[in-house]
């Protein structure tokens, strides 16, 4: 595929690995020897997923990169299903605003559709204005927590009876992976992890901090770093949670209590928890948690006919959707969506009058069950032709819990 002087092709590990890692890290200003481990990890991912990484070339020079390796994600009601995880999207400074991103996005969706392993793509966006034009919709949000040390818990919170232990990354490895593999299949938005994905999941959160540490308890763990801050009136170090996973409410509470009460800490922060994390409701004073909510997962239904049946639904519905999709025209048009009383969906082309009109990005937004279609309609993004259809589709798509992804991929 070519656009002007640029052409896009799949990258191969043997020929393109070093150039790929250079462009991928420099595009995010992660240059210098301190980022050597990150470059090695990027190369390992390219080698593990040959054919799923794309590059835009100006002649023989690689000037932009992107990837869409397949992983399994927990979807509402249907367990772990294949999705394309769009990652490492970056353009060299010298070639921005020349169409490289659009060309790679075009190559990607056509590659995903042709391969036929999934009809769903997703990503986390570095900037909120980039991916809507390619049909991605905001399907989940994440919460950033800031909690002062020593915050009191409410009476009656069950912490269990087990003492929390603190381990090194190597000591905690087997326990951490076992807990994650136990929990992930039941959490909408969570991905399976191979060896390479584990490296990224616990990549150091920031420089100038301790190596990654782990607080562990039966059925749970917390990965964290501490950034020292010594002040005249006493220590006020920052404890930065990288990941906290718990199979039970007691394990969740025990880990939070342990971290909140560690000595020499001023503030505990976590920038990737779910919007429904119960911590504020566990505290005597919920206002002690400062919460900042931002967009997280963006979902793109690459092939609507295979994507919509990949999950189960919360209520029956029979509706004709008129879908607009400028970037993937094979999705555009009228589709009849029928969900039976078991939550199973069928979708097929229709010539009937539409009950509702919406863009493919809005279908992506509601796909994981965390965004109400009524909210998008209130924003003027949905046109209802048959009264009651928006409410009916809202009930159908809504999940039991808000989707959340605990990692950057």
C-alpha positions as MATLAB code, in Angstrom:
seq = 'XXXXXXXXXXXXXXXXXXXXXXXXXXXXXXXXXXXXXXXXXXXXXXXXXXXXXXXXXXXXXXXXXXXXXXXXXXXXXXXXXXXXXXXXXXXXXXXXXXXXXXXXXXXXXXXXXXXXXXXXXXXXXXXXXXXXXXXXXXXXXXXXXXXXXXXXXXXXXXXXXXXXXXXXXXXXXXXXXXXXXXXXXXXXXXXXXXXXXXXXXXXXXXXXXXXXXXXXXXXXXXXXXXXXXXXXXXXXXXXXXXXXXXXXXXXXXXXXXXXXXXXXXXXXXXXXXXXXXXXXXXXXXXXXXXXXXXXXXXXXXXXXXXXXXXXXXXXXXXXXXXXXXXXXXXXXXXXXXXXXXXXXXXXXXXXXXXXXXXXXXXXXXXXXXXXXXXXXXXXXXXXXXXXXXXXXXXXXXXXXXXXXXXXXX';
ca = [
       0.000    0.000    0.000;
       1.357    3.452   -0.884;
       0.374    7.033   -0.114;
       2.311    9.613   -2.083;
       5.984    8.949   -1.397;
       5.142    6.647    1.514;
       4.389    2.931    1.308;
       3.244    0.578    4.058;
       4.108   -3.089    4.472;
       4.305   -5.727    7.170;
       7.608   -5.737    9.015;
       9.738   -8.810    9.448;
      11.800   -9.551   12.574;
      14.922  -10.435   10.605;
      15.068   -7.229    8.559;
      13.212   -4.559   10.512;
      13.586   -5.254   14.241;
      16.221   -2.663   15.123;
      14.685    0.076   12.993;
      11.257   -0.694   14.428;
      12.471   -0.423   18.033;
      14.261    2.841   17.251;
      11.212    4.502   15.680;
       8.813    3.129   18.311;
      10.833    4.481   21.244;
      11.984    7.759   19.685;
       8.418    8.644   18.674;
       7.585    8.786   22.402;
      10.897   10.473   23.301;
      12.155    7.370   25.114;
      15.712    7.730   23.907;
      19.037    6.999   25.581;
      20.659    3.986   27.181;
      18.233    4.064   30.133;
      15.552    2.780   27.738;
      17.577   -0.134   26.328;
      15.399   -2.678   28.127;
      12.278   -1.154   26.602;
      13.764   -1.404   23.108;
      14.647   -5.052   23.717;
      11.100   -5.743   24.898;
       9.640   -4.090   21.805;
      11.833   -6.246   19.561;
      10.759   -9.377   21.438;
       7.103   -8.561   20.794;
       7.761   -8.032   17.081;
       9.546  -11.378   16.941;
       6.695  -13.102   18.806;
       4.024  -11.798   16.390;
       5.478  -11.844   12.866;
       3.198  -10.234   10.312;
       1.195   -8.248   12.882;
       3.457   -5.176   12.874;
       3.375   -2.578   10.116;
       5.787    0.087    8.978;
       5.491    3.153    6.753;
       8.574    3.653    4.604;
       9.879    6.687    2.766;
      11.945    4.887    0.179;
      14.010    2.445    2.254;
      13.723    4.486    5.468;
      11.286    3.321    8.136;
       9.467    6.457    9.349;
       6.377    5.176   11.195;
       5.366    1.976   12.979;
       2.337    0.261   14.463;
       1.349   -3.189   15.639;
      -1.852   -5.200   16.073;
      -0.914   -8.553   17.682;
      -3.759  -10.851   18.664;
      -4.448  -11.547   22.319;
      -7.455  -12.891   24.216;
      -9.665  -10.429   26.095;
     -12.522  -11.149   28.475;
     -15.742  -10.005   26.791;
     -19.129   -9.636   28.498;
     -20.659  -13.036   29.164;
     -18.492  -14.946   26.714;
     -15.097  -15.273   28.363;
     -11.780  -14.763   26.613;
     -12.029  -14.010   22.896;
      -9.416  -12.889   20.316;
      -8.894   -9.159   19.790;
      -6.281   -7.128   17.908;
      -4.288   -5.023   20.372;
      -3.135   -1.939   18.477;
       0.170   -0.838   19.956;
       3.443    1.039   19.430;
       1.874    3.542   17.024;
       4.484    6.197   16.352;
       5.793    8.434   13.595;
       9.262    9.917   13.277;
       9.298   13.654   13.957;
      10.512   14.369   10.440;
       7.498   12.679    8.826;
       4.508   13.811   10.857;
       1.462   15.301    9.115;
       2.263   13.445    5.893;
      -0.369   10.710    6.001;
       1.723    7.916    7.535;
      -0.694    7.249   10.402;
      -3.746    7.074    8.137;
      -1.922    4.746    5.758;
      -0.922    2.411    8.599;
      -4.423    2.440   10.079;
      -5.817    1.527    6.652;
      -3.284   -1.272    6.281;
      -4.124   -2.535    9.767;
      -7.889   -2.861    9.388;
      -7.506   -4.562    6.040;
      -4.909   -6.921    7.537;
      -7.161   -7.755   10.512;
     -10.147   -8.375    8.255;
      -8.160  -10.504    5.815;
      -6.578  -12.620    8.558;
     -10.027  -13.324   10.006;
      -8.816  -14.132   13.517;
     -10.969  -11.389   15.066;
     -13.279   -8.571   14.078;
     -12.345   -6.387   17.056;
      -9.463   -3.933   17.475;
      -8.637   -1.863   20.542;
      -6.042    0.560   21.824;
      -5.146    3.081   24.506;
      -4.693    6.537   22.998;
      -1.808    8.865   23.783;
      -4.064   11.784   22.782;
      -7.852   11.871   22.789;
      -8.275   13.495   19.377;
      -6.442   10.932   17.234;
      -8.450    7.756   16.770;
     -12.095    8.768   16.508;
     -11.545    9.541   12.814;
     -10.571    5.900   12.275;
     -13.768    4.550   13.856;
     -12.561    3.972   17.422;
     -14.935    4.783   20.287;
     -14.200    5.206   23.999;
     -15.362    1.936   25.551;
     -13.896    2.223   29.056;
     -12.499    4.737   31.499;
      -9.868    4.411   34.176;
      -9.581    6.133   37.535;
      -6.477    7.757   38.981;
      -6.401    7.468   42.791;
      -4.446    9.563   45.277;
      -4.758    8.513   48.933;
      -2.873    9.973   51.914;
      -0.986    7.602   54.169;
      -2.859    6.465   57.254;
      -6.359    6.942   55.842;
      -8.811    5.132   58.111;
     -11.027    2.296   56.940;
     -14.706    2.054   57.806;
     -15.828   -0.265   60.576;
     -16.673   -3.771   59.473;
     -14.321   -4.068   56.499;
     -13.096   -7.663   56.217;
      -9.303   -7.814   55.825;
      -9.028  -11.537   56.397;
      -6.560  -12.935   58.934;
      -3.471  -13.446   56.767;
      -0.426  -11.218   57.058;
       0.638   -9.450   53.856;
       4.186  -10.300   52.738;
       6.559   -8.119   50.684;
       8.581   -9.911   48.008;
      10.940   -9.149   45.156;
       9.741   -9.548   41.589;
      11.489  -12.896   41.239;
      10.142  -14.187   44.563;
       6.588  -13.150   43.673;
       6.605  -14.350   40.055;
       4.710  -17.646   40.362;
       2.156  -16.303   42.835;
       1.480  -13.186   40.755;
       0.917  -15.098   37.548;
      -1.312  -17.671   39.188;
      -3.530  -14.966   40.719;
      -3.762  -13.026   37.458;
      -4.673  -16.145   35.479;
      -7.344  -16.948   38.065;
      -8.884  -13.465   37.995;
      -8.549  -12.317   34.361;
     -11.190  -14.597   32.784;
     -13.897  -13.024   34.970;
     -12.907   -9.349   34.444;
     -14.239   -7.669   31.322;
     -11.420   -5.894   29.492;
      -8.558   -7.975   30.916;
      -6.111   -9.599   28.505;
      -4.212  -12.862   28.581;
      -0.446  -12.448   28.971;
       2.436  -14.386   27.498;
       6.033  -13.994   28.646;
       6.544  -10.824   26.591;
       3.320   -9.213   27.819;
       4.343   -9.861   31.424;
       7.511   -7.857   30.857;
       5.444   -4.856   29.780;
       2.797   -5.294   32.460;
       5.307   -4.624   35.242;
       7.682   -2.346   33.407;
       9.066    0.288   35.825;
       6.534    3.065   36.305;
       9.084    5.829   36.623;
      12.773    6.545   36.962;
      14.279    7.569   40.268;
      12.244    4.997   42.174;
      12.868    1.627   43.789;
      12.795   -1.572   41.762;
       9.330   -3.087   41.476;
       8.162   -4.596   44.761;
       5.249   -6.911   45.453;
       2.838   -7.119   48.365;
       1.200  -10.548   48.315;
      -1.566  -12.347   50.116;
      -3.539  -15.474   49.241;
      -5.628  -14.580   46.217;
      -4.031  -11.197   45.619;
      -0.966   -9.066   44.919;
       0.049   -5.454   44.453;
       3.028   -4.375   42.324;
       4.453   -1.034   43.412;
       7.450    1.303   43.441;
       8.439    3.953   45.963;
       9.916    7.304   45.031;
      11.779    8.781   47.998;
      10.927   12.292   49.165;
      12.675   13.409   52.341;
      11.427   16.705   53.785;
      12.391   18.716   56.850;
       9.218   17.787   58.725;
       9.568   14.118   57.868;
       9.447   11.666   54.983;
       6.736   12.112   52.352;
       7.666    9.483   49.792;
       5.252    8.480   47.044;
       4.107    4.876   46.755;
       3.094    4.248   43.148;
       0.905    1.205   42.549;
       1.550   -0.388   39.184;
      -1.061   -3.121   39.497;
      -3.341   -4.488   42.202;
      -5.178   -7.749   41.564;
      -7.400   -9.544   44.066;
      -9.677  -12.544   43.715;
     -11.693  -11.715   46.855;
     -12.900   -8.555   48.628;
     -10.828   -9.509   51.698;
      -7.613   -9.769   49.661;
      -8.371   -6.423   48.022;
      -8.941   -4.772   51.396;
      -5.862   -6.353   52.987;
      -3.569   -5.128   50.208;
      -4.923   -1.586   50.319;
      -4.637   -1.422   54.124;
      -1.046   -2.654   53.947;
       0.008   -0.054   51.369;
      -1.861    2.809   53.020;
      -0.112    2.140   56.309;
       3.485    1.659   55.145;
       5.998    3.814   57.024;
       7.657    6.920   55.527;
       4.997    7.322   52.830;
       3.143   10.553   52.205;
       0.814    9.605   49.364;
      -0.298    6.425   47.611;
      -1.095    6.809   43.917;
      -2.513    4.494   41.265;
      -3.289    5.667   37.760;
      -4.848    2.524   36.271;
      -7.633    1.314   38.530;
     -11.210    0.768   37.401;
     -13.917    3.373   37.880;
     -15.779    0.888   40.103;
     -12.854    0.115   42.404;
     -14.501   -0.195   45.843;
     -11.744    1.568   47.821;
     -13.642    4.849   48.439;
     -16.618    2.885   49.825;
     -14.280    1.002   52.184;
     -12.992    4.145   53.902;
     -14.362    6.029   56.872;
     -14.099    9.213   54.820;
     -14.470    8.486   51.062;
     -13.325   12.028   50.242;
      -9.815   11.093   51.284;
      -9.479    9.467   47.852;
      -8.877   12.016   45.115;
     -10.297   10.517   41.931;
      -9.541   11.622   38.385;
     -11.297    9.754   35.564;
      -9.947    9.650   31.992;
     -10.620    7.644   28.842;
      -8.852    4.304   28.565;
      -9.767    1.590   26.067;
     -10.884    2.623   22.584;
     -12.643   -0.113   20.589;
     -12.962   -0.433   16.820;
     -15.335   -3.017   15.300;
     -13.363   -3.941   12.188;
     -15.866   -6.520   10.959;
     -19.274   -5.831   12.418;
     -20.751   -9.168   11.320;
     -18.244  -11.170   13.387;
     -17.622   -8.679   16.201;
     -21.161   -8.264   17.523;
     -21.804  -12.015   18.065;
     -18.477  -12.367   19.952;
     -20.068  -11.347   23.286;
     -23.327  -12.160   25.022;
     -25.905   -9.544   25.941;
     -28.030   -8.560   28.917;
     -31.513   -8.311   27.366;
     -33.302   -9.467   24.214;
     -33.665   -7.007   21.356;
     -34.684   -6.934   17.705;
     -33.584   -3.736   15.984;
     -32.340   -2.492   12.626;
     -29.205   -0.375   12.931;
     -28.128    2.023   10.227;
     -24.365    2.214   10.648;
     -22.051    4.820    9.177;
     -18.421    3.830    8.677;
     -16.316    5.936    6.327;
     -13.030    4.193    7.118;
     -14.277    0.586    6.738;
     -17.065    0.866    4.153;
     -17.835   -2.869    4.337;
     -19.515   -2.138    7.689;
     -21.701    0.708    6.422;
     -25.398    0.176    5.876;
     -28.347   -1.425    7.634;
     -27.953   -4.394    9.951;
     -30.604   -6.317   11.851;
     -29.403   -7.204   15.339;
     -31.401   -9.917   17.119;
     -30.514  -10.997   20.666;
     -32.420  -13.963   22.114;
     -33.386  -14.571   25.727;
     -30.038  -16.335   26.338;
     -28.061  -13.283   25.273;
     -26.876  -14.786   21.979;
     -26.742  -12.387   19.023;
     -27.226  -12.767   15.300;
     -26.547   -9.931   12.901;
     -27.308   -9.765    9.192;
     -27.819   -7.259    6.420;
     -31.285   -5.727    6.198;
     -33.352   -3.649    3.794;
     -35.936   -2.717    6.454;
     -36.377    0.825    7.724;
     -33.799    1.635   10.405;
     -34.794    1.881   14.056;
     -31.675    3.845   14.981;
     -28.740    5.456   13.181;
     -25.251    5.641   14.692;
     -21.582    5.600   13.739;
     -19.319    2.558   14.033;
     -17.348    4.419   16.738;
     -20.465    4.507   18.902;
     -20.989    0.764   18.495;
     -17.375    0.326   19.568;
     -17.997    2.546   22.588;
     -20.895    0.452   23.896;
     -19.444   -2.929   22.906;
     -17.777   -3.785   26.245;
     -20.887   -2.900   28.232;
     -19.586    0.099   30.147;
     -21.056    2.982   28.136;
     -24.798    3.601   27.910;
     -26.189    4.305   24.454;
     -28.544    6.788   26.117;
     -25.467    8.827   27.082;
     -24.272    8.930   23.480;
     -27.761    9.857   22.300;
     -27.799   12.748   24.760;
     -24.537   13.897   23.181;
     -26.222   14.019   19.782;
     -24.322   11.033   18.402;
     -27.343    8.765   17.872;
     -30.558    9.301   15.895;
     -33.590    7.298   17.024;
     -36.143    6.506   14.303;
     -38.364    4.161   16.346;
     -39.249    5.348   19.831;
     -37.792    3.228   22.603;
     -34.982    1.686   20.523;
     -32.173    3.597   22.241;
     -33.393    2.511   25.681;
     -33.819   -1.091   24.521;
     -30.307   -1.206   23.042;
     -28.909    0.381   26.194;
     -30.296   -2.482   28.288;
     -29.035   -5.033   25.767;
     -25.436   -3.839   25.619;
     -24.970   -2.846   29.276;
     -22.744   -5.203   31.289;
     -22.865   -6.233   34.940;
     -19.631   -4.359   35.676;
     -17.705   -1.540   34.067;
     -14.904   -2.794   31.791;
     -11.365   -2.090   32.895;
      -7.880   -2.917   31.638;
      -5.104   -2.949   34.268;
      -2.181   -2.585   31.853;
      -0.686   -0.561   29.040;
      -0.053   -2.748   26.010;
];
